[in-house]
Amino acid sequence: MLERFTKDQKEAMDRIIEEIGPGVSSARSADKMVHVLMDLGWDPDSAEQFVFAIHGTMRRYVVSDAGRAALGKFYHRCMWLGIVWAAAGALIGLSAWAAAAGLPGAQQTPKALAAAGILSIIGWTSTTAGIVYFLRGLLGNTKRA
């Protein structure tokens, strides 16, 4: 059973989180995390023990039911956002193409063609990004199963 922190302990924890949070969260490896902590004045043994404890906790969480559910939710969100981005991009791209082609009574002026070209690039880029994001979610779900 975990004991409750006192007000002073909570304040100390908040200060530690504010101090080490940004540096540790931006580090992409355990070694870099240890170096960040050492740069903040931690001794090497304490920094290594701290990072080792965090990695162990994260590994246990990722394989737990709650961790797997959180990952599944994240990947499903990626898939839905990918669908939305791809559909919106396709709609913008097709609309720009239709405007450039002079469909439903559009006049083909140089400005209209330039605007249609820019919108077309934006639309197809969004579609590509949406497809990539959808595949990220799909492949992430496939690896989990």
C-alpha positions in Angstrom: 0.0 0.0 0.0 1.3 3.4 -0.9 1.4 6.1 1.7 0.2 9.6 1.0 2.7 12.4 0.5 2.8 15.4 2.8 2.3 18.9 1.4 6.1 19.5 1.5 6.8 16.2 -0.3 4.2 17.1 -3.0 5.8 20.5 -3.5 9.2 18.8 -3.8 7.9 16.3 -6.3 6.3 19.2 -8.4 9.7 21.0 -8.4 11.5 17.8 -9.5 9.0 17.2 -12.2 9.3 20.8 -13.5 13.1 20.5 -13.4 13.7 17.1 -14.9 10.5 16.6 -17.0 11.4 18.4 -20.2 15.0 17.2 -20.4 14.2 13.5 -19.6 11.1 13.4 -21.9 13.1 14.8 -24.8 15.8 12.2 -24.4 15.3 9.2 -26.6 17.5 6.6 -24.8 18.3 5.6 -21.3 21.9 6.8 -21.6 20.7 10.3 -22.7 18.2 10.4 -19.8 21.1 9.6 -17.4 23.2 12.3 -18.9 20.4 14.8 -18.6 20.0 14.0 -14.9 23.7 14.2 -14.4 23.7 17.7 -16.1 21.1 18.7 -13.5 23.4 17.7 -10.7 22.4 14.1 -10.0 25.2 11.7 -9.1 25.6 8.9 -11.7 24.4 6.0 -9.5 21.2 7.8 -8.5 20.5 8.8 -12.1 21.0 5.3 -13.4 18.8 3.8 -10.7 16.1 6.3 -11.4 16.1 5.7 -15.1 16.3 1.9 -14.6 13.2 2.1 -12.3 11.3 4.2 -14.8 12.1 1.8 -17.7 11.0 -1.2 -15.7 7.7 0.5 -14.8 7.1 1.5 -18.4 7.9 -2.0 -19.7 5.4 -3.5 -17.2 2.8 -1.0 -18.1 3.1 -1.6 -21.9 2.5 -5.3 -21.5 -0.4 -4.8 -19.0 -4.0 -4.9 -20.0 -4.3 -1.2 -19.3 -1.2 -0.4 -21.4 -2.4 -2.6 -24.3 -5.8 -0.9 -24.2 -4.2 2.6 -24.2 -2.0 1.6 -27.2 -5.0 0.2 -29.0 -6.9 3.4 -28.4 -4.0 5.4 -29.7 -3.7 3.3 -32.9 -7.4 3.4 -33.6 -7.3 7.2 -33.2 -4.4 7.3 -35.7 -6.6 5.3 -38.2 -9.6 7.6 -37.8 -7.6 10.7 -38.1 -5.9 9.3 -41.1 -9.2 8.7 -42.7 -10.4 12.2 -42.0 -7.2 13.8 -43.3 -7.2 11.7 -46.4 -10.9 12.4 -47.1 -10.5 16.1 -46.5 -7.4 16.2 -48.7 -9.0 14.3 -51.5 -12.0 16.7 -51.4 -9.8 19.7 -51.5 -7.6 18.2 -54.3 -10.6 17.2 -56.4 -12.3 20.6 -55.9 -9.1 22.3 -57.0 -8.8 20.1 -60.0 -12.4 20.7 -61.0 -11.9 24.5 -60.6 -8.7 24.4 -62.7 -10.5 22.3 -65.4 -13.2 25.0 -65.6 -16.0 22.7 -64.3 -19.2 24.1 -63.2 -18.9 27.5 -64.9 -15.5 28.5 -63.4 -13.5 30.9 -65.5 -9.9 30.0 -66.3 -8.0 33.0 -65.3 -4.3 33.0 -64.4 -5.1 33.7 -60.7 -7.7 30.9 -60.7 -5.3 28.4 -62.1 -2.6 29.4 -59.7 -5.0 29.1 -56.7 -6.2 25.8 -58.0 -2.6 24.5 -58.3 -1.8 25.6 -54.7 -5.0 24.0 -53.4 -4.3 20.9 -55.4 -0.9 20.5 -53.8 -2.3 21.1 -50.3 -5.1 18.7 -50.9 -2.9 15.8 -52.3 -0.3 16.4 -49.5 -3.1 16.2 -46.9 -4.3 13.0 -48.6 -0.9 11.5 -48.5 -0.4 12.5 -44.9 -3.7 10.9 -44.0 -2.9 7.7 -45.7 0.5 7.5 -43.9 -1.2 8.2 -40.6 -3.8 5.6 -41.3 -1.1 3.0 -42.1 0.7 3.9 -38.9 -2.4 3.0 -36.9 -3.1 -0.1 -39.0 0.4 -1.4 -38.7 0.6 -0.6 -35.0 -2.6 -2.6 -34.4 -1.2 -5.4 -36.5 2.0 -5.6 -34.5 0.1 -5.6 -31.2 -2.1 -8.6 -32.2 
